[in-house]
Amino acid sequence: MPILAAVIAIPGAAYFWMHRARNAAEMTQELGGMASDVMSAARRFGFRRRHDQHPVDSLEDSHVAIAGAALAFLEIGGLPTREQHDALNRSLQSHLGIPMKSAEEALILGRWLINECGGASAALTRLSKRLSKLDRNSFEPLMAVMKDVAAHAGGDLTDLQRDALAEIARVFRIG
């Protein structure tokens, strides 16, 4: 009986470990793919990370800052749905006058910047400050994109999103 159990257990264990190894390989490929997406988006926007600065402070393109801030604003309200993400993409295209591929790449780079900031709230503050330094006239496109994001999310803002809007107004010295 123990021999029969061993004969059954050995192939089962081999299958289990082979399956785990295959999943680990797939996960590694996905991470590598994400890294290459971020790298190509960064190249597209001319982003060069300086080692003595935070990545947001190295940002030179206001479109990426707007995309990152809008994505952070969306995430402050909760986990975004695919439809909300698509609406954000369309809003960036229409208000910034950029093609779909550029909007997608700006969102990829914006997502990476949010991760580098340690969360959506910190990223929104930091990206807003950088955006105000890059282009003081970018307040209106930023608010137009955020208005579209809020409208697609149902129009109801969370308390955190209201606080974020107040912080953006403070950063841009509005009102």
N, C-alpha and C positions, 0 to 999 in steps of 0.2 A: 504494500500500500504506500509506504513512504517513497518508493521508487516511482510509482505512478504519479504521485503528487509532484515530485521533482521534475518529471518529464513534462508535466503540464505547466509548472511554474516557470521553468527556464525560458521557454519561448514567450510566455506572457511578460516576463520581466524584460526580455530583449525587445519586444514590441513596445513596451512602455518607454524604455530609455531611447529607443530609436525615434519614437513620436516626439518626445521632449526635445531631442537634438534637432529634429526638423523644425519644430516651432521656434526654437532659439535662432536657427539660421534665418527663418522668415522674418523674425523680429529684427535681427541685425540688418537685413536688407531694407526693411522699412525705415529704420533709423538712418541708414546710409542714404536712402532716397530723400528723406526729409532734409538731411544736412545738405545734399546737393541742391535741393530746391531753394533753401535759404541762401546758399552760396551764389547760385545763378541770379536770384532776385537782388542780392546785394551788389553783384557786378553790374546788373542792369541799371541800377540807380546810382552807381558810382560810390557806393558806401565803402569807406575804408575805416576799419576799426583802429583806433589809436590805443595803445596799451596803457597810456597814462590817463585815459578818460573812460567814463562810462559810455557804453555804445550809443545811448540816446544823445549824449553830448557830441558825438562824432557825426551825427546825422546832418546832412546838408540838403535834403530834398523835402520840401514841405508836403508833397503828396504822401510820402511814406509816414510822416508825422501825423497827418490828418487820418490816414487809414488806421494807423496804430491807435490813435486816440479814440476814434469811432468804434473800433473793435473792443477796446478796453471799456468804453461806455456801455456797449452792448453786453459785455460779460459781467459788468457790475450788477446789471439787472437780473442775472441768472444765466444758466448755461444756454447759449444761443442754439436755436434750431437751424436746420439746413436752409429753410426758407428765409429766416432772418439774415443768415450769412449771405445768401444770394441777393437779398434786397439791399444789403450793405454794399455789395459789389456793384450792383446797378446804380446805386446812389453815387458812389465814387466816380463811376464813369460819367454820369450826367453832370454832376456839379463841378468836377475837376476837369472834365473834357479829356479824359484819358481812355485809351482802348481797353477792352476787357482783359487782355493779357497783362497789361501794366497794372490794372486794378488788382488782379489776382496776386501778382508779384508783390505789390505794395502791402497787401494783406498778409502774405507769407512773412515778409520782413517785419511787419507790424506785430505779428504773433510772436516772432522770435524776440523782439524788443520787450514785449509784455513779460515774457518769461525771464528775460535778463533783469527786469525791474523787480521781479519777485511777486507779481500779481497785478490785477487790473487797476486797482485804486492807485497804487504807487506809480504805475505806468502812465495813467491818465494825467496825473499831476506833472510828472516829469516831461512827458511828450507835449503837454500844453505849454509848459515853460519854454521848451526848445522851439516849439512852433512860433511862439510870440517873438522869440529872438530872430528866427529865420525870416519871418514875413508877418508884419503886423496886420496886413490886409487879409490874412488867411482866416480871421475869425468868422467872417460871413460864410465861406464855404464849409468850414468845420461845423458851424451851427446848422447849416442846411442839411448836411449829411446826418448829423445827430437827430435832427427833426424827422428825417425819413426813417431812421432806425427806430425812433420812439413810436412813430405812427405805425410802422409795420409790426411792432411788438404789442400793439393794442392801444397805444396812446397813453397808457398809465405808466408813470415813472415811479420807480421805487424811491424810498428816502435817500438811499445811497446815490442814486442817479441825480436827484435834485441837488444833493450836496456837491456832487461832481460838477454840475452845471454852474453852481455858485463859485466853486473853486476856479473854473475856467474863466468866468467873468472877472474874478479877482486878478487872475494872472494877466489877462489882457487889459485890465483896468477899465472895465466896462461898468457903467452904472454906479 
